[in-house]
Amino acid sequence: MTENNKRARRKFNNDEECPIRNVVAQIGDKWSMLILFALVDGADRFNALKSRILGISQRMLTQTLRDLEREGYVKRTVFPEVPARVEYELTAMGRGIVKPLYQLVSWAGEHHDDIKNSRIAYDKMTQL
């Protein structure tokens, strides 16, 4: 079977069993990767994360942390103190996903200028 025939037969689902939909879409949103990278060096408290992730609202940080906890990337620990202290940290799975994400971020850094130049050229072409 030729490579073109293999490509023509490849199908992608958009259902609950699709890894792209279930994994990549979650970590590829606007804030998840930034939160994951912010937790690489260890556990942190909510306000510390908020101050380090510029532009994120309290509501969005709360929701994204909940989503990442639900997915198994982040662990939330409540310490029985007054007032209660809450820390967030990466799970083993969270630490595992950061490695390939870092490769993606490194690739993006290497190709950022090329991508910007392509966008400019495309925009100029389509504005004619």
N, C-alpha and C positions, 0 to 999 in steps of 0.2 A: 504494500500500500504506500503510495507516495505521501510526502509531507503535506501537499495541498489537500489530498483526500482526507487525511487525518484531521486537518483543520476544519474542513467542511463538515465533518461529522461531530465535532466537539459541540456540546450543548451546555448551556449554563442555566441553572434553575434560579428562580427567585422565590423559593419556598423555604419552609422552616429547616430543611435539611441542607441548605446551601451554606457552605463554610464562608463564602464571601459575605453573604447577608448576615450570618450569625456571628461572625468573628470580626472580620475586617471592617464592616460598617460601624460596629461599636467603637473600636479603638481608633478608627479613622475620622471620628467627628472632630469638631473644632477644638475641644478642650481635653479629651481623654489622654492623648499622647503627652501633652504638657504636664498634666497631673502625674502620669506615670513617671516621667523624667524627673519631676520635682521630688518624687519619693525614692529615687534611686539611692540616695545617700543615707537613707534611714527614715524611721518614723518621724512624723511631724504633726503638729496640731493644725486645726482648721484655719485659724487666723494667720498662722505663719505661712501656710500654703497660699492663702488669699493674697498676702502681701508679696509673695514671690511670683505669682502667676498674674502678670499685669493684664488688666482689662476684664478679668472674670468677675461676674457679679456673685454675691453671696448665694443667691438662689441657684445659679448655674453650677457653682462649685458644689453645693449640697447635692443637687440632682446627679451630677456626673460622678461624684464620690459614691453615691448610692448605686448607680448603674455599675460602676467598676467593682464594687463590693458584691453585687448580685452575680456578676460574671465570674467572680473568683480571683480577680487581679489584686484587690485591695482588702486588707483586714482592718476593721474598725475595733478599737479597744477602748472601753470606758473604764476609767479608774475610779474606785469608790472613794472619792475625796469630796470636800465641800470647798468651793464649787467643784462639780464633776469635771474631770480632765478626760478629754477624748483625743486619741491619737490614731493616725492612719499610717499604714505601712504596706509595702508590697508583700504579697504572698509569694510562694515559690513559683507559681504560675505567672504572677506579675513580673517577677525578676526574669523569668524565661522569655516573656514577650518583649521585654525592653531590648534584648540583644538584637533580634532582627529589626526592630524599629530603629535602633541606633544606626544600623546599616542603611536603612532607607533615608534617615535624616542626613547621614554622611553623603549619600549619593545626591540628595537634593542640594546640599551645600556645594558639591562639586559642579553641579549642572545648573545652578540657579541663574547665573548670567546667561547661559544658553537658552534657558526657558524664557527669561524675560525678553531676550532679543527675538525669539520666535514669536512671542505674543505681539511685540511691537510690529514686526514684519507682517504678521497675519492681520492685525488691526488696520494697518496701512492698506493692505491689499483689499480688504473687505469694505473699506470706506470709499472706494472709488465709485 
